[in-house]
Amino acid sequence: MTVYVLRRLAQTLLVLFVTSGLVFGGLYLVGDPVEILVNPQADQEERARTAAALGLDRPALEQYWIFLKGAFTGDLGKSFVFGRSALEVIIERMPATLELAFLAMVMSVGLGIPLGLYAGLRPHGLAARSIMAGSILGFSLPTFWVGLLLIMVFAVQLGWLPSTGRGPTTEFLGVQVSILTWEGLRYALLPALNLALFKLSLIIRLTRAQVREQSLLDYIRFARAKGLKRARVIGVHLLKNILIPLITVIGLELGSVIAFAVVTETIFAWPGMGKLVIDSIFQLDRPVVVAYLLVTVFMFIMINLMVDLLYSALDPRVRIAEVKS
Amino acid sequence: MTALLEVRDLVTEFDGREGRLRAVDGVSFSLERGEILGLVGESGSGKSVTGFSIMGLVDAPGRIAGGSVKFDGMELVGMPDGDLRRLRGKRIAMIFQDPMMTLNPVLSIETQMLETVLAHDAVPREEARRRAIEALGLVGIASPAERLAQYPHQFSGGMRQRVAIAIALLHRPDLIIADEPTTALDVTVQGQILYEMQRLVRESGAALVWITHDLAVVAGLADRVAVMYAGRIVEQGSTTEVLDAPLHPYARGLLDSVPAANATGGRLRQIPGMTPSLAHLPAGCAFRDRCGHADDACGTVPPITLKASRQVRCHHPL
């Protein structure tokens, strides 16, 4: 097990290295940040001075080498725009995105699994059909449009919830968190719901399909033939089997929620990483973009690793295969 | 004294795309305590559905459309689900065909056995564990205490079926319904399981309905045989009588199809034609299209005729 985790961590380093190279090269090709950073009226001398200050006057490979040397000591460079450590700028924004992603996942899992179970167990009822029809909508309506609609209904017309920004934060384990107080949570509800809608639909559909498939298998019938209560047959026998594929999807989706909260953050003016990276790309703020992607890739890989570990906790067949390898 | 199990005119129907299909059509039989009945038929003859109907495990779109199942004097058809659940696994147990599929792959044997004990008896976990270990030992599993902690995939097919049998025996049921429990196993393992089942049933005094398509199995195991075809029992009687001198042409055909009954090197005999789909059964006797003795009389459903202790459903018994 330990060997397995260590090997996966070594792979992570390799992936991070390749990612950094690709992003660095790509952004180098896109254009010269000096053009954007410097006043258009500035003369040649001032441009050269700015370029030299940012290290942009050196050859590309040398720039990358300097970046790599820094990266190994945990320094991902200084933001061209903010003039501060790029990593710091990102970490500053991270709690906002993470808490939004967390809330969205809690919503989609907490609602998705029960609704999917219900729709799978009573597939022909009106309620099940309504759930499935709703999930098709959640699946196909564009996020930005749903976001605007949510603002229209809940913020403008009903006036129940605020529509923009992040609420007051409290400190929790050294991190600024807003969703722990009701006042803060109110600000997060609409964007989280917006972000959750697609995942929710996905989880409903997946759960339902799994329930329909697994209910027909003999082990369910055998469990009933043993005289178990229906609640135990569904809650233990069925649920534990359908959780295995569900965990995979939930893990992947958690990664994508963190990485692609961009649209929702923009609509609800949520001060997270997604909004930051869009701004940084426009300003060719290379260190921030590179650092953002490295952080995101790292989180993606860590989530996948956790899913794999969880998998082996849930499925005894996987556990044994690993011990052998 | 009344019979332990009394099935009368049982009808089980399924609503499907091709309309309403009768998988079980007026099946009647009874079973005394400690008796073994072999329920024989081809795939799709309704033998498994008969088993599930007795257990009350027929799911939508299927339903029991008529008849009665009396178990120890209690009517099971239409019994409230909670009452039926308390009988299932406690007094009526079932063993399934494919041991690879019947045990839950993600739960340990311990969990799956203990929950069965605790579903019916409010005993401490330690007592439930003791019973589970005892049951595993009974079906011939070595070092049962260690095996209890393992998961189904750590057992071979034959061992899994033994575990399933152990689970079925946990509450010393009065009736066990075994749905082709040896079909998916190697021949050598089949023999062991058959032998064990016979021994366990004799020891515990349970009645057994053994559902199978394998006449050789029935010959060595059952006291009585019921042969099913297209949802009906076409012949019923003591094992020796039915196997030595079948009265129904279908039963004869089944016996003749057993390779051992044919001369070595000769062509294997078989019943002409195919098992008809339930949606396209001929009117009257369902077997008449494949039967050498069929005539105009077979256009009506033959009644059950009694011949000594035997029942046959044929206009022209052999």
Boltz contact constraints between the chains, C-beta under 6 A:
constraints:
  - contact:
      token1: [A, 218]
      token2: [B, 96]
      max_distance: 6.0
  - contact:
      token1: [A, 218]
      token2: [B, 101]
      max_distance: 6.0
  - contact:
      token1: [A, 218]
      token2: [B, 102]
      max_distance: 6.0
  - contact:
      token1: [A, 219]
      token2: [B, 102]
      max_distance: 6.0
  - contact:
      token1: [A, 219]
      token2: [B, 104]
      max_distance: 6.0
  - contact:
      token1: [A, 222]
      token2: [B, 96]
      max_distance: 6.0
  - contact:
      token1: [A, 222]
      token2: [B, 102]
      max_distance: 6.0
  - contact:
      token1: [A, 225]
      token2: [B, 55]
      max_distance: 6.0
  - contact:
      token1: [A, 225]
      token2: [B, 88]
      max_distance: 6.0
  - contact:
      token1: [A, 225]
      token2: [B, 94]
      max_distance: 6.0
  - contact:
      token1: [A, 226]
      token2: [B, 89]
      max_distance: 6.0
  - contact:
      token1: [A, 226]
      token2: [B, 116]
      max_distance: 6.0
  - contact:
      token1: [A, 227]
      token2: [B, 85]
      max_distance: 6.0
  - contact:
      token1: [A, 227]
      token2: [B, 88]
      max_distance: 6.0
  - contact:
      token1: [A, 227]
      token2: [B, 89]
      max_distance: 6.0
  - contact:
      token1: [A, 227]
      token2: [B, 90]
      max_distance: 6.0
  - contact:
      token1: [A, 227]
      token2: [B, 119]
      max_distance: 6.0
  - contact:
      token1: [A, 227]
      token2: [B, 120]
      max_distance: 6.0
  - contact:
      token1: [A, 228]
      token2: [B, 119]
      max_distance: 6.0
  - contact:
      token1: [A, 237]
      token2: [B, 104]
      max_distance: 6.0
  - contact:
      token1: [A, 240]
      token2: [B, 106]
      max_distance: 6.0
  - contact:
      token1: [A, 241]
      token2: [B, 106]
      max_distance: 6.0
  - contact:
      token1: [A, 315]
      token2: [B, 106]
      max_distance: 6.0
  - contact:
      token1: [A, 316]
      token2: [B, 151]
      max_distance: 6.0
  - contact:
      token1: [A, 317]
      token2: [B, 153]
      max_distance: 6.0
